[in-house]
Amino acid sequence: MNRQVQIIGVPMDLGADRRGVDMGSSTIRYAGLADELRAAGVETTDAGDLPVPRAEERDPETVQPSTGSAKFLQETAEVCTDLADEVAETLDGGKFPLVLGGDHSIAIGTVTGAARDADIGVIWFDAHGDFNTPATSPSGNVHGMPLAALLGIGDFADTEWANAPNLSEENVAMVGLRRLDDAEREAIRESDVTAFTMSDIDERGVVPVVEDALDVATDGTDGIHVSLDMDWLDPKEAPGVGTPVRGGVNYREAHSALETVAERDETEGILRSLEVVEVNAILDEHNETAELATELAASALGKRIL
């Protein structure tokens, strides 16, 4: 594909309530990411990790929204602002940003950076909706809020650091949902995002669902961002995640989904950025989840058996 990929690590665990996800970017690299991408015909450079404040050194309540709770909101804003700049500079330099988490709150930075100078769509592979706001979140953990933040919903309205400038609800497709909070479910229903649950995948198959998601994300946009939360997979396939939910996609379905993205990209050049998040090294077994993360990133970027 003649693509120059720049790897950006974000060892962020401030958006979650279980430690270990901050080691995700390192474990994905250690699992052989560069080799997997090389096998896909992709050249890589590594920008290293962005600095992230240590939770032990900060007060999670220093800055709070007008209603509800959002832990480490100030620190999340700082990290995501830096990440947005890094992603935008990577794109300006003619390279493709591959962002490694860290928890899913970092998507706020990745997407705002990718959307700075282009109209984009988003495909969100995740067991969860990530559509909570501080007012609706049961936990106050920001990794359950990034899509709401990017779309300026609720307390995130007119929040410059968190709102993706050229992203519309109509171009967001969520794939593989299977656990939602009540208020979050209602917010998704009232929005213009397109949501595909695991039931849709069970009934129709993963490839037709992803093809429909691609149609949504590419409709009138300059390109798409793909956000892959490893808890999208069944915990039997990816045990090293902080919020596992039974009934996710299996190994082959996950690869087929990312291969479908790559096939569309090969013909239309749609893929603008990619992130892989929520690999928890402490909870993983024999680095299995990190290794799978490298394989799926390679599939998204064009690796094939034939």
N, C-alpha and C positions, 0 to 999 in steps of 0.2 A: 504493500500500500504506500510505500515511500513516505511513511509518516515518522516525524521526529517527535518522540514522546518525552516530556519532562515530568519526572516523578516529584511530587510535592508531599512531604509527610506532615501530618498535623497530629501530634500526640496529645489529643484532647480528651479529657475525661470529666470535664466540669459540667457537661450536660447530662451526665448519667449518675446513677446512685450506686454503681458497683465498680470498684477499682479494677484495673487490668486492661481496660480498653485503650489506655494511653500508650500501651506497648504494641498496639496493633500495627502501626506503620513499620516498626522494626521487624516484627515477626513475619509480616508479608514479604518484606525484602529478603529476610533470612530464608524464607521458604522457596526462594528461587525465582522471584518475579522477573528479574532481568533476563534470565535464561528462557523463561516461558515466552516473554515478549520477543526475544531474539528468534525463537522458533516460529513466531508468527510473522517474521520478516520486518520487525519493528526495531528501529534504533532508539536507544534511550540515553538520557542524561538524568542525573539525580541532583535536585536542588537542595537535598537535605530536609531537615525538619524545621518548621516554623517554631519560634519560642512560644511556649504556653505556660502561664502561671501555675504554680503548684497549689492544689486545693488547700493544703495545710497552712499556707501562708496568706490566705485571703478569707474574707468574711463573705459567705454566699448571699447575705442580705444587704450588702452595702448600697446597692441601687435596686429599687423595686418598682414595678409598674404601678399604675394608678389603682388597679384592682388585681386580686389574686397574688400569685407568687411565681417568680422565675429565678431560680438559684443561679448565682454567678453571672448575672445579666451583664454587668459592666465588663467582666473578663471575656465573656463570650463575644460581646461587641468588639472588643479590642482584637481578639484573635481572628474573628471573621472579617474585620476590616483589612487586616494584614493579608489574609488569604485571598480576599477579593482582588487586592492590588497585585498579588503574585500571579493569580490566574490570568488577569487581564494583561499583565506584562508578558506572560508566557505566550498568550495568543498573539499579541502584538509582535513578538519575536518570531512568529511563524512556527511555533511548536504547539504540541497538543498536551494540555494539562491532564495528568492522571493523579488524582488526589487520594492519599491513603489516610484513613482515620485510624484511631480516634472515633468518638461518638458522632451520631448523626447530626448534631447541632452544627457541625462544620459545613454542612450543605448550604447554610445561609451564605457563607463566604464564597464557596465554589460557584454557586449559581449567580450571585450578584456580580461576581467577576466575569463570568462567561456571558452575562446578559448586558454588560456595560455598553458595548458597541454593536449589538446585534439583537434582533428579535429571535427569541429561542422558545423551544418547547422542552418539556421535561418528562421523562419516564422514570417513575419511582417504584423500584422493585423492593417491596417491604411487606412484612407481616402486619405492620401498624400503619395508621393513617398519618401520624405526625402532623395532625391538623388541630391540635389543642392550642389554646392561648393561655396566658397566665390566669385568666379568669376561669377557665374550664379545666385546667390540668389538675388531676388529683395529687400529683407529686411535686409539681413545680420544676421538674426536670426539663431543660430546654431541648433535649434530644427528642422529645415528643411534640415539638412545636415548629420545626423548621419550615414545613410547607405553609403553614399559616403565616409565619413571619414573612416568607418570600412574597406571599400574595397580599400582605398588608391587612390581614384580618384582625378584627378586635383591637386589642391594645397595641398591636403592631402597625396599625394604620399610620401612615406618614412617618414611619421610622426609617430614616434614610439608610442607615447601615444594614438594615435587615430586609428591605424591600427590593426585589429584583426589578430593575427599571424597565425591562422590555419583555416581561413574562406575563401572559394572560391566563386566567383560569381555564379558558377554553382549550389551551394547549398543554394542559397537564393531564397525564394519564398515570393512574396508580394501578399497579399490577400485583395481584396475589394477596390482597387484604384478608386477614382472618381474625384480627382482634382490634376492636375499636371501643373507646369510651362512649357513653351515651350522648353527651353533648357534642363530642367529636363526630359521631355518626350523623347527628342532625345537621351539623355544619357542612359536612360533605354533601349531604342530600340537597341542601339549600344552595350550594355553590354550582359553578359551571365546570368543575373538574370532572373527568371521566374516571370512574372507579371500577376496576375488575377484581372480584373476589376470587378466592381459591375455588369456590363453587363454579365460577365461570371457566376456570382452567380445567376442572374435573369434567365439566359437561362438554366443552368444546375442544379442549387440547391447548397446550401452551402456545404453539406456533400461531394459530389463528388469533388468539387473544393478543399476543405481542404485535402481530401485524396490524390489528386494529388500533392498538396503543400508538404505534408508529404513525399511523394515519392522523391521529389526533395531534400528536406532538409536532408533526411536520407541516400541518395545515397553515400555510401562509407565513412560516417562520424561515429564518436563515440557517437554522441548524438546531440540534437538540443536545441536551445534557442528560446523561444516564446516571442515576444514583442507585447504587446497589448496596443495600443493607443485608449483611450475611444472615440475619435472622429471617430473611425471606425463605431460606431453605429450611427443610425439616431438621429439627435438632439431631436426628440420627445421622444426617449428612454433615451438619455444621454445628458441633456441640459447643464450640468456643464463642458463644455470644451471651450478652448480658440479659437479654429479654427473650428467651426461647419460647416459641409457640408451636405446639404439635400440629401436624397436618400441613406442613409446607411442601414446596416443590422438591422433587428428588434430584439426584445428580444429573441424570440425562435431561430432565426438563429444564434445569437451570442452564446447562450448556446450550440446549436448543434455543432457549430464549435469547441468550447473548449472541449466538450465531445468527439468529434472525435479524438482530440489530446490525451485525456486521455485514450481512448480505445486502441490506438496504443501503448501508453506508458505501459499500463498494460500487453500487450503481448510481447513487445520488449524492454522495459526499455529505451526509447529514450530521455525522457525529462531531460535536464541537468540544465536549469535555466529558470526563468520566470520573466517578469517585467510588471507592470501596470502603465501607465503614463497618464499625461495630464488631471487629475481631477482638475478642477478649483473650489475651494470652494466658491469664491465670485459669480460666475455665476451659481452655482448649485441651484436646487429647492428642498428644504426639504431634502437635502443630498441624493437625488435620484440617482445621478451618482455614488457617492461613494458607496452606498449600492449595486448597480449593479456591480461595480468593485469587491466587495467582493464575490458576487455570481459567477462571471465568473472565478475568481481565483480558487474558490473551484471546479468548474466544470472541469477546466484544471487539477486539482490535484485529481480528481476521484469521486467527489460527484455525486450521482445518486438518482433518485426517488425510484428505486427498486434495 
